[in-house]
């Protein structure tokens, strides 16, 4: 389908979200891949991953970028040739990019019950307080929001050794305005962040724009 959602959090920053309901063959049309990208697509065993990869290239095209305008550093962080900042995410049938003049981060996750089993691996000690007044049925939603927020900050922070569990406490979630207050506490330096999140069709998306 065409573009699912466009968001402009502030001047110089654009978020594009794509709903992936096309076939792999349809997504391949009108997209030129560099040799390395073509090899990556051909090496993917899952058509879901292939379609996610190609949908990102369609999002780049909306922003007047092409596959050869995107490159990754040794840490796996994406960059654009014109020096604008970019963050990329895809999960099952949704993908998104955020392009900005400033460092940013974005993440999309599908709400799944299995997140409850891995929660101890990414929750900061005080994060459990955010679950205290929630029913068991609400835990999946809250945990997915927390994961998306931490992943977005991780992409923005882009520092080896940063841990979801040890260095990214979530201070509060404002469900009315869809805001989250969070921090990084790393190597003696504390930085505060305000993130935004949204929920649609069983998915959660969070992004950080300093």
Protein Blocks (a to p, Z undefined) as FASTA:
>chain_A
ZZfbdcdfbghiacdddddfbcfklmmgopacdfklmmmmmmpmbfklmmmmmmmmmmmm
mnopafklpccdfkopacdfklpacddddehjaccddddfbdcddddddddfklmmmmmm
mpcfklmmmmmmpcfklmmmmmmmmmmmmmmmmmmnopghiafklmmccfbdcfknopac
ddddeehiacddddddddeehiacddddZZ
